[in-house]
């Protein structure tokens, strides 16, 4: 009987700060490689941009507006062949 070793751990990260998500992704990849797992990624996913326009005048001046946006950065890391050490690894 063949052993099914098609297990995979998929990690999706979301953050508003791209530096923070890159640092976290790098830490995950280094930790998984240290335990002997095979890594695919980090794969950058499309950034979601939400824009909001707010009237800053309390009454009639429709031309006075502020615009804000929130950028949500996403990354994907696949651990293709995790070992037992990968699942329970502690620093």
C-alpha positions as CSV (number, residue, x, y, z in Angstrom):
1,X,0.0,0.0,0.0
2,X,1.4,3.4,-0.9
3,X,1.9,6.1,1.7
4,X,-0.1,9.3,1.0
5,X,2.3,12.1,1.7
6,X,0.3,14.9,0.0
7,X,-0.1,16.9,3.1
8,X,0.3,20.7,2.9
9,X,0.1,23.6,5.2
10,X,-1.1,26.8,3.6
11,X,-0.6,30.1,5.5
12,X,-2.3,33.3,4.3
13,X,-1.1,36.5,5.9
14,X,-2.9,39.9,5.9
15,X,-1.5,43.2,7.1
16,X,-1.9,46.9,6.6
17,X,1.9,47.4,6.7
18,X,3.9,45.7,3.9
19,X,7.2,45.8,5.9
20,X,5.6,43.9,8.8
21,X,4.1,41.2,6.6
22,X,7.4,40.7,4.8
23,X,9.2,40.4,8.1
24,X,6.7,37.8,9.4
25,X,6.8,35.9,6.1
26,X,10.6,35.7,6.2
27,X,10.4,34.4,9.8
28,X,7.9,31.7,8.8
29,X,10.0,30.6,5.8
30,X,13.3,30.5,7.8
31,X,11.6,28.5,10.6
32,X,10.1,26.0,8.2
33,X,13.4,25.5,6.2
34,X,15.3,25.0,9.5
35,X,13.0,22.0,10.3
36,X,13.6,20.4,6.8
37,X,10.3,21.3,5.2
38,X,9.9,22.2,1.5
39,X,8.6,25.7,1.0
40,X,6.7,27.3,-1.9
41,X,6.5,31.1,-1.7
42,X,6.1,33.6,-0.3
43,X,3.6,34.5,-3.1
44,X,2.4,38.1,-3.1
45,X,-1.4,38.2,-3.6
46,X,-3.2,41.3,-4.9
47,X,-3.3,44.3,-2.6
48,X,-6.9,45.3,-1.7
49,X,-7.4,49.1,-1.7
50,X,-10.4,50.5,0.1
51,X,-11.0,54.2,-0.6
52,X,-13.3,56.5,1.4
53,X,-14.3,60.0,0.6
54,X,-15.5,62.2,3.5
55,X,-17.1,65.6,3.4
56,X,-15.1,67.9,5.7
57,X,-17.6,70.8,5.6
58,X,-20.4,70.5,8.1
59,X,-23.0,72.2,5.8
60,X,-23.1,73.0,2.1
61,X,-19.6,73.1,0.7
62,X,-19.6,69.9,-1.4
63,X,-16.1,70.7,-2.8
64,X,-14.4,70.3,0.5
65,X,-13.6,66.6,0.9
66,X,-10.9,64.4,2.3
67,X,-10.0,61.1,0.8
68,X,-8.6,58.1,2.8
69,X,-7.5,54.7,1.8
70,X,-6.7,51.4,3.6
71,X,-4.3,49.0,1.8
72,X,-4.5,45.4,2.8
73,X,-1.4,43.5,1.7
74,X,-1.6,39.7,1.4
75,X,1.0,36.9,1.2
76,X,0.7,33.2,0.7
77,X,3.2,30.6,2.0
78,X,2.8,26.9,1.2
79,X,4.7,24.3,3.3
80,X,4.5,21.4,0.8
81,X,6.1,18.5,2.8
82,X,5.9,19.4,6.5
83,X,7.9,17.2,8.9
84,X,6.9,16.4,12.4
85,X,9.3,19.1,13.6
86,X,7.6,21.7,11.4
87,X,4.3,21.3,13.1
88,X,5.5,21.5,16.7
89,X,8.6,23.7,16.3
90,X,9.3,26.2,19.1
91,X,12.0,28.8,19.1
